Amino acid sequence: MSNRTPIPEFDASKLIADCVARASINSGSQLVLAYSGGVDSEVLAQGLARFARHNPQYRYLLVHVHHGLSSNADAWVEHCQSQAAKYHLPIEIKAVKVRMGPRLSIEAQARSARYEAITSLMAAGDALLTAHHLDDQLETVLLALKRGLGPKGLSAMGEIQAFDKNKQLLRPLLSISREQIEALAASEAISHIEDESNQDSKFDRNFLRLEIIPKLKARWSSIAVTASRSAALCAQQQAVIDEEVSKRLPSYIVPVSQGNRSALELSSLSEQGVNWQLLLLRGYIEYLGFAPLSQVQLEQVLNQLLDARLDAKVELRLGDTLVRRFRGRAYLCSVEAEHAERIKASVLEWDLTSLLSPYCAEIEGVVQIENSEAELFLLLSENRTLQVSKLTQLERVRLPQIDEAVTVRFAVAGSTRCSPHNRQKGRELKKLWQEYGIPPWEREKVPLIFYNSVLVCAVGYWIEKAFLCLDSSMGLQFNVVAHNLDKS
């Protein structure tokens, strides 16, 4: 008679039902499964098929991402399509190109490409289901320790988490061990694929899975459960920290007029203790959506921002994040976005006349707006758009005459004489930039509107007095707005 302890059984469809209920997924929302065809996702796909039969109020989709990294990738696609047909679930195949390079992690790049492909098929309110399980959680905790992460990193994965701003991420199998999953797949003869890369221990997760975790389990059989418990305790503590940071952070953020941007006020930050300085800086980085920095990087940035000479030029590049200091404020931006904006601004001049013409008509030598509801948008960069609106109120530029070409220019000479509508005396452009407190690297990105060769508006800052509408006639208003025109 065998003394081996029976492996506990589980019902994937009930675990899915529990997650969906606790996440309060609305009827009509889509449940999307990240479907690799491996044993974990096959067990979850079978459970989703059972759940779907009793829950027609939701829409369902399996998404298989073709990374092109294996010679078997096409065969895996065929397997997944065949299985989806058996489950009576729709499937979408998304081919992606994984970025490769000497300093890039294939694992991280493949994961990023995978999530980007899947989210492209999702809408607000949808939920993504992944087949992460208890042993994956242990791997994640060990990797967090290896990277020297704090409570946030050690929180690892949650069963239900906010995802991509307006969606949810569900992990129904997070309390189930790999052994349980494999036992269920064997007992129910669930067909699945074997990714040969899972046996390559040069990848960190495979190294842990193949060489380290079996030894840990041999010594401490419940290590995955206890590690998961530690992760949950870290998550609980992190939730308290996040709540407190979210309360305090807004008082340190200063809005910047151009394109819904902001800066971090350093004088107020310097009054806090070092620990709170680090937490608030980390919170601001997360608020902007940038990749988190390590503790060493955070301390380096904080020292440069707070301790460098007042006249020192502070500019740090950490991965894709660029950190600068100007007049007691910290400015963060994406290196990639900065490069894209510089390329746009280097064009120096764009002709808006042809864009305006469909909405304009000549009446007695003056350009008149035919459709008062019309609105124009000009993409400045990935994140910023020039919006042109027609108004009969608020501050606005008079309509152009029929012989006046409308152009957008950048990086105009600092000696240009300006007469802003909101100040009594005129000044040179470079003096106005200083007066408005615009950082040097931002000045060349400010769109300047010209009628023929005459400046009429510095978008977001002033209108030239001679071109300001003083009566109730219709005029043009120019604004730089966040670029979200393609999002619902």
N, C-alpha and C positions, 0 to 999 in steps of 0.2 A: 504494500500500500504506500502511495506517495505521501510525503509530509509537506509537499509544496502548498503554500497558501493559494487558494483560488484567486484569480484575477477578477476584481469587481467589474460587473457589466454596467453599461450606461446606454441611454437612449438619446442620440444626437438631436432628434426632432424635438424632444422635450426640453433639452438644453437651449435650443434655438428659441422655442416658445417663451422660455423664461427670460432670456436676454431681450427679446423683442418687446415683451410686456414691460420689463423694468426700464427700457429705453423709451417707452411711450412712442413708438413709431406710428405715425398717422396712417390711416387707411389711404390707399392709392399710392403710397410711397413705394419705391423700388428697393428690394433686398438684393444686393449684388454680392456674389461670392467670388473671391479671388481663387481661381480654380487652376491649380498646377497639374492635376492628375496624379499627384503623389498620394500615398496612402492616407495622409491626414486630410487632404482636401476631398478625397473620394468619400471618406466616411462622412464628412460634413455635407458633401453634395447629396449623398443618399438621404441624410437626415433632412436636408432642405426640401428634397422632393416629397418626402412624407409630410413635412410641415405644410408645404404648398397645397397639397390635396385637401386639407381641412381649413385653409386660410386664403380664400380667393380674393380677399380684400386688398392684398398686396400684389405688386408686380415683381417678377423674378428674372434674374439674369446671371448666367455664369460667364466669367471673363477669363479667358486663357491668354496669357501674354507670351508671344513668341520672341524670345530674346536673340535667337540666332547664334547662341554660344555653343550649341551641341550639334553634332551630326545627326542626332536622333530627334531634333526639334520638330521636324515635319511629321514624323511618326507619332510624336506626342500630341500634335494637333489633331491627327486622325483619331487617336484614342479618345481624346476629350470630346470631340464631336460625336463619336459613337456612343459614349457614355451619357452625354447630355440628351441624346435621342431616347435612350432607355429611361432616363429620369423624367422625360417629358418637360424639360426645362430649356428655355432659349439660351443660346450661347453666342458669344462674340469673341472672335480671334483678333487680337491686337498685336501687330508686329512693331517692335521697337528696335532702336539702335543704341547699344550700350556704349557710353564713352569709355575709351581705353587710354591709358597713359601710365608713365612710370611712377607717378605719385598718386594715382587714383586707385581706390579699392574697387575691384570688380563687383564684390558683394554689394557695396554701398551704391554704386552706379546702377547696377541691375535693379536694386530695390527702388531707387528713385524713379527710374524709367517705368518700372512696373506700376507704381502708385500713380504716376502722372497719366499713364495710359488708362488705368481703371477709372480715375476721377473724371476723365474726359467724357465718360459715359454716364455720369451721375448728375443729379440735380439736387437742389436744396431740399433737405428733409429725407433724402435717401440714406440707406445704411449699408455699409460695407462689412461683410462677414469674412473673417480670416480663420484659418485652421490652427492658429497658434495653440499650443498645449502646455502642460505643466513643465515638461522638460525644456521646452523653448524658453519658458520663464526663467528657469535655472541658468540656462546659457546666457540670457540677457543680463541677469544679475552678475554673473562671473565676468562678463565683458565690461560691465559698468565698473566693477572693482579694478579690472586691468587698466581701464582708462582713467582711474582716479576720480570718478564722478561722485557728486554729493547725493543728497536725498532725492533730488529730482531724477537723476539717472538711475539710482538704486530702486526707485519706485517701479521701474521696469514697465510691464504692460498691465493695463486694466481690462476687465471684462467688457466694460462700456466706457467709451471715451469720445469726446468731441473730436471731429475730424474735418479737415479742410474747411474750417470756419462755420459751415452751415449743414454739416452732415454728421453721422455718427459711425463709429467703428465698433463692431461687436466681435467678441472672441468667445463663442459658446463653449469651446473645448479647453478653456484655460485651466480648469480644475482636473482635467483628465490626463493621465500619463501616456507616454508613447507606448508603453507595454499594453495598456488597455486598448488603445486605438488599433494596434497591430493584431491583438487577440480578436477584436470584433471583426476586423477585415478578414481574418482567416476563417472565423466561424461562419460568416455570411458569404464567403467566397467573393468578396468585392475586388473586382479587377482594378489594378492601379499600375502606374509606371514606376520605374526606378531610375532616378537621375544619377548617372555615373559620377557627376561632380561631387555628390554627397560623400564619396569615399576618398576625396582628395583632402588630406589634412593640412595642406598649405593655407586653406581658408580657416579663419579663426573659429567659426562656429563648428566646422567639421572636426577640427582639432579637439575642441571641448567634447563634442558628442562621441567621438571615436576613442579618445585616449584618456581624457580626464574624468568625465562624468561617470563612466562605468566603475572607475576605482573609488570615486566618492560614494557611489551607491553601494558598492561592496562593503565599504566601511560603515557608512551611515545610510541605511536603506530609505529613510524618510527625508533625505537632504533636499529633494525637490520641493516637498511640502513645506518644510521649515523655511527654505529660501523664499518661497512664495509668500509666506507669512511675514517675513522681514520686509519684503517688497511692499506689502500692503501697509505695514506700519510706517514705512518711509513715505508712501503715498499720502497717508493720513497727515503726517507732519508737514509734508510739502503743500498740501491743500491749505493748511493754516497760514503758512508763509506766503503763499500766492495771494490769499485773501487780504492779508495785511499790506503786502506790496501794492496790490491793486487799489487800495484805499489811499496810500501815501503818494504813489507815483504821479498822479495828475498834477499835484502842486509843484512838481519839478519840471514839468513839460511846458515849453514855451512854443506857441504856434508861430509858424513862419508863413507869410502870406502866399508865397509861390507854390502852387500845386499841392495844397493841403499837407505841407511838410511841417516838421517840428524840430526843436532842439532841446537839449537838456541843460537846465540852469545849474552852473557849477558852483556858484557862491552859496546857494542853499544846500547843495549836496555836501560841500566841504564842512558844514556845520554838524553833520551827522557823524556817528562813530564809524570806524572802518568797516565793520561787519554790515551795517546798514548801507553804507556807500556801495559796497559790492553787490548787495541784494538789489538795490535800486537800479544800479547800472545794468545788472543782469536782466532785471525786469524790463528796462527800457529797450534793451536789445531784442528781447522776446516780443515786446509790444510792436516793434517795427517789423517783426517777421524775419529777422536775420538768424543765421545759424548760431547756436550758443557757443560762447568762448570757454576755454578751460579756465580753471582758477588762476593759473600762472598768467595767462593772457589778460584776464580781468584785472589782476593786480598791476600788470604792466601798463595797461590803458589808464587805469585810475591814477597811477603815479604820474604819468605824462600829462594827463588832463589837469590835475590839481597841483602838482609840485613844480612843473616847468616854469621858467621865467615868463613874466607877463607878455614880453615881446617875442618870445620864442615861437617859431613856427612848428606847430604840432600836427603831424600827419602820419598815421599808422595804418598799415595794411595788414589785415589778419584774415587770410583766406579770401573770401569775396567781400569782406567788410572793410570799408574805409572809414577811419575815425579822424576827425579834424577838430581843432579848437579855434574859436574866433570870438573875441570880446566877452570872455567869460562863459561861453556856451559851447557845448559839444554837439557836433553834427555828424551823423552816421549816414552812409549811403552804400549801395552795392557798387562794387568796382565795375561790374558788367553794365549796370544801368548808367553809371557815370560815363563810361566809354561810349555807350550808345548816344547819350545826350551830346557829348562833344562832337561826335560825327555829324549829328543833326545840325548843331550850332555852327559847325565849320562850313556849312553851305552858305552861311552869312545872309542870304536873301532868298525869300520865296515869294512868288507872285500870287496874290489872293484874288486878283481881278477876275480871272476866269472862273474861280470857285464862287464868287459872289454873283456873277452875271446871271445864272439861272433864276435867281431870286429878285433880280432888279430890272427896272425898265426906265427908259429915258423919258422924262416929262419936263418940257421946257428947260432942257439942258442940265437937269439934275437927276441923279440916280435915285429912284424911289423903290422901296421894297414892295413887291407884288404880294407876297404871302407873309403876313405878320407872324404866322406860326413857324415859319422856316427857321432852322438853326443849323449852323455849320460847325464842323469839328475838324481840326487839323492835328494829326498825331505828331507831337514833339519828340516823344520817346516812348519806351515801353510803359512808363508810369504817368506821363503827363500829356494832356491834350489842350490845345487852344480852342476855346469855345467862343463862337461869335453869335451874339443874340441881337435881336431887334427890339428896341424898347422905346416907350414914349415917356418914361419916368426914370428916376435914378440918374447917376452920373454916366454920361455916354458921349461918344464922339459923333460929331455931325456926319451925315452921309456924304460920301465923296461926290464931287462934281463929275460930270461925264468924262472930262479930260484928265481926271486924276487916277492914276494907277495905284492900287493898294498893295503894299508889300510888307512882309515880315522880315526884319533884319536882326542880326545878333552882333555882339562885340563891336559896337559903334565906338568911334574915337571918344576918349574921355574928355576931350576939349569941346565937344558939342555943347552949344549953349541951349539950355532948356528953361521953359517958363511953366512950371507945374501949376495946375489949377488950385492946389491946396496950400500954396505958400505965396507970400506977397511978392518977393523978389526972385528973379531968375538966377540960376547958377549953372556952372559947368557940370556935365554929366558925372564926372569922376567924384566931384564934391557931393553930389546928390546920393551916389552909391554909398559914400561914407556916412552921410547924414541919415540914411535909411537903415544903416547897419547891415548891409548886404555883404556876406563873405566874398572875398575876391574870386573864389572859384565858382560862385553862383552868378556873378554879374554878366558873364558872357552867355548865360543860358536864358536871361530875361528877354522875352520877345518884345521887340520895339516895332510899332506900327508906323508906317510912312505913307503919306499921300504924295506921290511923285518923290521928290527928294527931301520932303519936309517931315520932320518927326511930329507925330500927332498924339502918340500914346506910349507910355512905358507900362506894359500890361501888369496889372496888380499894384501899381504904385501911383501913377498920376496920368492925367490927360493934359495936353498942352492947352493953355488958356484960349488961344485963338481958335481951337477946334472943339471946344466944349459946347454942347447944346444948352442954350440958355432959355429956350421956350419949351412948348409942349410938342414940338415936332419930333418925328421918329429919328433915332440915331442908333449907332452900333455900340455894343458893350463887349469888350474882350476880357476873357478870364482864362487863367490856367487852372484846370481841374484834374483830379485824379482820373486816370484812364481806366474806366470800368464800363465802357459803352457796350461791350460784347457780352456782359454778364447779366443774367436775369436778376 
